[in-house]
Amino acid sequence: MDAGPVRIYTSRDTPRLRYISALILGDILGLPWEITTDKRKTRKPPVINYTDENIAGSFNLSPDKLLFENDLKIKEIAVTSWKGLPVFFTTPPGSEFPFDVFAASFYLVSRYEEYLDNQADEHGRYRASSSIAFKNGFLRIPVVDLWVNEFARAMIRKFRNIAIKRNEFKALLTIDADQPYAYLGKNLFESIGGLVEDLRSHKTNISKRYRAVTQVTKDPFDVFEYIIETINHTQVNTRFFFPMGDHSRYDKNPSWKNGVYRKLIEKISSQFNTGLHPSYNAAFGKNTIKEEKDRLKHITGKNIEASRFHYLRFKLPDSYRCMIENGITEDYSMGYSDEPGFRAGISRPYFFYDILKDQQTELKIFPFQIMDEIIFGSKKMNHEAARQFIMEMINSVRKVGGTFISIWHNTSLLEGEQGHAGRELFEFMLNNQIDDSLS
């Protein structure tokens, strides 16, 4: 028999409570739900009693104050362990769940702590080491998904006739073409400068530069045929991100006007979903994002809805507001540049909540778990450690029916000895992340 919607009885209906209820009950558990402040509606189960009052027949969950506030406050958070999981916002005796899963989940997915931290790194980014997850050793665990699974089990024990949906594991490969070419696509000044530097340094790549620029041989960074062939073989869902910014210290992409670069983008966008890779400074200027988005749209002939910030350089909420104001509906930047894992504590797409405006937005965040530059760069993993790490991440996401998202760069997948390790791990990952829906 249909149990009807889950009613959340609360003293006050707030935007924060509605947002996290939609994510937990609606998106993850697949349950119809509604919020009520009318105690008379608690007589018919299933009811979550989200007050400090004990109501017979309801699932009593004592609330933290977080979801009833409309400002930012420094939170003194004590992380404890329950069933092997880290938890916080613990509840008093009488509550039927040991912590406020709604408030704790909101704290992580909204990135509440990032609004309060001013200790940015040299690129103006929030540091992984500042996060509650890193400090308490659970950055590599999708704690929100695991909390919700335990909450669902407790709900089923209380209300036998509710039906929880089964979430299927999905995988998404994303490719950032930060520097699609080593030599091609450079203007005359840059090419001469590179040649002069080669001569000064007595480098052996003078001949390679000449042969690539004259297109006698393929540019060493142009491995897109290999990437496309590998993707087609494994049938993995893929999205490419292309930079459209002007050349700078941190932006090494060709000009958007360059014919070779445009042909590459046109070819890939005809086969795969493509998105914008905003330049280093674009995260702090909506006019820059608009200009770069218009450039990519001009090349592809398609509306640009997806984006990932270069250097993962963004600041909440300003950078996401720039995205929204320019019609971007999907962001793929949620992760750290130096630490793998679950920056928002969750392994599935979710909508961005603007805490300062106290409202849910239409921008959907697609959090990633691993990036090639973390494996080869900050963590310097050897081959076996990298394989184990990749499987650890895939299995963590598969366990909760989430979406495994990885970032790779063409410069990690070069031909020959230089790219052998990258290609082996790339193919290993793709062969072990087949969607449940495709198996």
C-alpha positions in Angstrom: 0.0 0.0 0.0 1.2 3.5 -0.9 2.5 5.2 2.3 1.9 8.7 0.9 4.4 11.5 1.2 6.8 11.7 4.1 5.8 14.7 6.2 8.5 16.7 8.0 6.9 18.4 11.0 8.9 21.4 12.0 8.4 24.6 14.1 9.4 26.7 11.1 9.5 26.0 7.3 12.8 27.5 6.0 14.6 27.6 2.6 17.5 25.6 4.1 15.3 22.8 5.4 13.4 22.6 2.0 16.7 22.5 0.1 18.2 19.6 2.1 14.9 17.7 2.3 14.7 17.8 -1.5 18.2 16.5 -1.8 18.0 13.7 0.9 14.4 12.6 0.6 13.7 13.5 -3.0 16.9 13.1 -5.0 18.7 10.4 -3.1 15.9 8.3 -1.6 13.2 9.0 -4.2 10.5 9.7 -1.7 7.7 12.2 -2.0 7.8 14.6 0.8 6.3 17.8 2.2 7.0 20.1 5.1 4.3 21.0 7.6 4.1 23.2 10.7 0.6 21.8 11.5 0.9 19.3 14.3 -2.4 17.8 13.4 -0.8 16.4 10.3 1.5 14.2 12.4 -1.2 11.7 13.1 -0.8 9.9 9.8 2.6 8.3 9.2 5.2 8.5 7.8 6.2 11.6 9.7 9.7 12.9 10.6 9.3 15.0 13.7 12.0 17.6 13.3 11.5 19.3 16.7 12.7 18.8 20.2 9.2 17.5 21.2 8.7 13.8 21.3 5.7 12.7 19.2 4.5 9.1 19.4 4.4 7.3 16.1 6.7 9.8 14.4 10.4 9.4 13.6 11.8 11.8 16.2 14.9 13.7 15.0 16.0 16.5 17.3 17.3 19.4 15.1 20.4 21.5 15.2 19.8 25.3 14.9 21.6 25.5 11.5 18.7 25.1 9.2 16.6 27.7 11.1 19.3 30.4 10.8 19.6 32.7 7.8 23.1 34.0 8.4 26.6 32.7 8.8 28.1 31.8 12.1 31.3 30.0 13.1 30.4 26.5 14.2 32.3 24.6 16.9 32.0 21.1 15.4 32.9 18.0 17.3 33.3 15.0 15.1 32.5 11.6 16.7 32.2 8.1 15.3 29.0 6.1 14.8 28.9 2.7 13.0 32.3 3.5 11.7 31.2 6.8 10.2 32.3 10.3 11.2 29.3 12.3 12.4 28.6 15.7 13.9 25.7 17.7 15.2 24.9 14.9 17.5 21.4 14.7 19.0 20.3 14.4 22.6 18.7 11.2 24.2 15.2 10.6 22.8 16.1 11.3 19.3 15.8 8.2 17.0 18.9 9.1 15.0 22.2 9.9 16.7 22.9 13.1 14.8 21.1 15.7 12.7 21.6 14.2 9.3 19.8 17.2 7.6 22.0 19.8 9.2 25.2 17.9 8.8 24.5 17.2 5.2 23.6 20.8 4.5 26.8 22.0 6.2 28.9 19.9 3.8 27.1 20.2 0.5 26.5 24.0 0.8 30.2 24.4 1.6 29.3 26.4 4.6 32.8 26.4 6.0 34.2 27.9 2.8 32.3 31.1 3.4 34.0 31.6 6.7 37.6 30.8 5.8 40.0 33.6 4.7 43.2 31.5 4.5 43.3 31.1 0.7 46.3 29.5 -1.1 48.5 31.4 -3.5 45.8 31.2 -6.2 43.0 32.4 -4.0 41.5 29.0 -3.5 40.0 27.4 -0.4 42.5 24.9 1.0 41.7 21.3 1.4 43.7 21.3 4.6 41.2 23.9 6.0 38.2 21.6 5.6 36.5 19.6 8.4 36.8 16.5 6.2 40.5 16.7 5.8 41.2 17.6 9.4 39.1 14.6 10.6 40.2 12.1 8.0 37.1 11.6 6.0 37.8 13.5 2.8 37.9 10.2 0.8 34.6 9.1 2.1 31.2 10.1 0.6 29.8 10.6 4.1 26.6 12.3 3.0 25.6 9.3 0.9 26.5 6.9 3.6 24.6 8.9 6.2 21.5 9.0 4.1 21.7 5.2 3.6 21.8 4.7 7.3 18.9 7.2 7.7 16.9 5.3 5.1 17.4 2.0 7.0 16.2 3.6 10.2 13.2 5.0 8.5 12.3 1.6 7.0 12.5 0.0 10.4 10.0 2.7 11.6 7.7 2.8 8.6 7.7 -0.6 6.9 5.7 0.5 3.8 7.9 3.2 2.5 9.8 2.4 -0.7 13.3 3.7 -1.2 14.7 3.9 -4.7 17.8 2.1 -5.8 20.5 4.5 -7.1 22.7 3.1 -9.9 26.4 3.8 -10.2 27.4 6.1 -13.0 30.7 7.3 -14.4 31.7 10.5 -16.2 35.1 11.1 -17.7 36.0 14.8 -18.2 38.9 16.1 -20.3 40.5 19.5 -19.7 42.4 20.7 -22.8 44.4 23.4 -20.9 47.3 23.1 -23.4 46.1 21.2 -26.5 49.4 21.8 -28.3 53.0 22.2 -27.4 53.9 24.2 -30.5 50.9 24.6 -32.7 48.4 27.4 -32.3 51.0 30.0 -31.0 51.2 33.4 -32.5 54.4 34.7 -34.2 55.8 36.3 -31.1 55.2 33.2 -28.9 56.8 30.9 -31.6 59.9 33.1 -31.9 60.2 33.4 -28.2 60.0 29.6 -27.8 62.6 29.1 -30.5 64.9 31.6 -28.9 64.5 29.8 -25.5 65.3 26.5 -27.2 68.5 27.9 -28.7 69.5 29.5 -25.4 68.9 26.3 -23.5 70.4 24.0 -26.1 67.3 22.0 -26.1 66.9 19.0 -28.4 63.3 19.9 -29.3 64.2 22.6 -31.9 63.6 20.1 -34.6 60.4 18.9 -33.0 59.1 22.4 -32.8 59.9 23.1 -36.5 58.4 19.8 -37.7 55.2 20.4 -35.6 54.8 24.0 -36.6 55.2 23.1 -40.3 52.9 20.1 -39.7 55.4 17.6 -41.0 54.7 15.6 -37.7 51.9 15.7 -35.2 52.3 18.1 -32.3 53.3 16.0 -29.2 50.4 17.3 -27.1 47.9 16.4 -29.8 46.8 13.0 -28.5 43.1 13.6 -29.0 42.8 10.7 -31.6 44.0 8.3 -28.9 41.6 9.8 -26.3 38.6 9.6 -28.7 39.5 6.0 -29.7 39.8 4.9 -26.1 36.5 6.6 -25.2 34.7 5.0 -28.1 36.1 1.6 -27.2 34.9 1.8 -23.5 31.7 3.7 -24.3 32.2 5.9 -21.2 30.2 9.1 -20.9 32.6 12.0 -21.6 32.7 15.8 -21.5 35.5 18.0 -22.9 36.4 21.5 -21.5 38.1 24.0 -23.7 39.8 27.3 -22.7 38.9 30.4 -24.6 40.8 33.0 -22.6 43.7 35.2 -23.7 47.3 34.1 -23.2 48.7 34.8 -19.8 51.1 33.5 -17.2 48.6 30.8 -16.3 46.7 30.4 -19.6 48.7 28.6 -22.2 46.0 27.7 -24.7 46.0 28.9 -28.3 43.9 31.9 -29.4 40.3 31.1 -29.9 40.8 32.5 -33.4 43.5 30.0 -34.3 42.3 27.8 -37.2 43.9 24.5 -36.0 42.5 24.9 -32.5 39.0 25.8 -33.9 39.0 22.6 -36.1 39.9 20.5 -33.1 37.0 22.0 -31.1 34.6 21.6 -34.0 35.6 18.0 -34.4 35.2 17.1 -30.7 32.0 19.1 -30.2 30.4 17.2 -33.1 30.9 13.9 -31.2 30.9 14.8 -27.5 29.4 17.3 -25.0 31.7 20.3 -24.5 32.0 22.9 -21.9 33.9 26.1 -21.1 37.2 26.1 -19.2 37.2 29.7 -18.0 40.6 31.4 -17.8 42.6 31.9 -14.6 41.1 35.3 -13.9 37.6 34.6 -15.2 36.4 33.3 -11.8 36.3 36.8 -10.5 34.8 38.7 -13.5 31.4 37.9 -15.1 32.2 40.0 -18.2 35.3 37.8 -18.9 33.2 34.6 -18.5 30.6 36.0 -20.9 33.2 36.9 -23.5 34.8 33.5 -23.3 31.5 31.7 -23.4 30.5 33.6 -26.5 33.7 32.6 -28.2 33.1 28.9 -27.6 29.5 29.2 -28.7 30.7 30.9 -31.9 33.0 28.0 -32.6 30.7 25.1 -31.7 27.4 26.7 -32.8 25.9 25.3 -29.6 24.7 26.9 -26.4 27.3 26.5 -23.7 25.8 25.3 -20.4 28.8 23.5 -18.6 31.9 24.9 -17.1 35.0 24.1 -15.0 37.2 26.8 -13.7 40.9 26.7 -14.8 43.1 25.8 -11.8 39.9 25.0 -10.0 40.1 28.6 -9.0 36.8 29.8 -7.7 35.3 31.5 -4.6 31.9 31.0 -3.1 29.4 32.4 -3.8 30.8 35.0 -6.2 32.2 32.7 -8.9 29.1 30.6 -9.0 27.0 33.7 -9.2 29.0 34.7 -12.3 28.2 31.3 -13.8 24.5 31.7 -13.2 24.3 35.3 -14.5 25.9 34.1 -17.7 23.6 31.1 -18.3 25.8 28.3 -17.1 23.7 25.6 -15.6 26.4 23.0 -14.8 29.7 23.3 -12.9 32.4 20.7 -12.7 34.9 22.5 -10.4 33.9 21.0 -7.0 37.0 19.3 -5.9 40.5 20.1 -4.7 43.7 20.6 -6.8 45.9 18.8 -4.3 43.8 16.3 -2.5 41.5 13.6 -3.9 38.1 12.8 -2.5 34.7 14.4 -1.8 35.0 18.1 -1.2 31.3 18.4 -0.6 31.0 15.0 1.1 28.7 13.7 -1.6 29.2 11.6 -4.8 26.3 12.8 -6.9 25.2 16.0 -8.7 23.3 18.5 -6.6 22.1 22.1 -6.9 24.2 25.0 -5.5 22.7 26.7 -2.5 23.7 30.4 -2.1 24.0 30.8 1.6 24.2 34.6 1.5 21.0 34.9 -0.5 19.6 31.9 1.5 18.2 30.2 -1.6 18.7 27.3 -3.9 19.9 28.1 -7.4 19.5 26.4 -10.8 23.2 25.8 -11.0 23.9 22.0 -10.7 27.2 21.0 -9.3 29.0 17.8 -10.5 31.7 17.1 -7.9 34.7 15.1 -9.1 36.8 12.7 -7.0 40.1 12.2 -8.8 42.4 14.2 -11.1 45.4 13.0 -13.0 47.5 15.9 -11.7 46.9 14.8 -8.1 48.0 11.3 -8.9 51.2 12.3 -10.7 51.8 15.7 -9.1 50.9 16.4 -5.5 50.7 12.8 -4.4 53.4 11.4 -6.7 51.9 7.9 -6.5 53.8 5.0 -7.9 52.0 2.7 -10.3 50.6 0.2 -7.9 49.5 2.8 -5.4 47.7 4.7 -8.1 45.8 1.6 -9.3 44.7 0.9 -5.7 43.7 4.5 -5.2 41.6 4.6 -8.4 39.8 1.4 -7.4 39.3 2.7 -3.9 37.5 5.8 -5.3 35.5 3.9 -7.8 34.3 1.3 -5.2 33.4 4.1 -2.7 31.2 5.7 -5.3 29.8 2.4 -6.6 28.8 1.4 -3.0 26.4 4.3 -2.7 25.2 4.4 -6.3 26.8 7.8 -6.9 28.5 9.3 -10.0 32.3 8.8 -10.3 33.8 11.8 -12.0 37.5 12.0 -13.0 39.6 14.8 -14.6 42.3 14.0 -17.2 44.4 16.3 -19.3 45.8 15.5 -22.8 49.2 16.3 -21.5 49.1 13.3 -19.1 48.4 10.9 -22.1 51.3 11.6 -24.4 52.8 9.0 -26.8 55.9 7.0 -26.0 57.6 6.5 -22.7 56.6 10.0 -21.4 52.9 9.1 -21.3 53.0 5.3 -20.8 52.1 5.4 -17.1 49.3 7.9 -17.7 47.8 5.9 -20.5 48.0 2.6 -18.6 46.2 4.1 -15.6 43.7 5.9 -17.9 42.7 2.7 -19.6 42.7 0.8 -16.3 40.3 3.4 -14.8 37.9 3.3 -17.8 37.8 -0.4 -17.9 36.8 -0.6 -14.2 34.2 2.2 -14.1 31.5 0.7 -16.4 28.1 2.2 -15.5 25.7 -0.3 -13.8 23.2 0.8 -16.4 25.6 -0.3 -19.2 26.6 -3.6 -17.6 
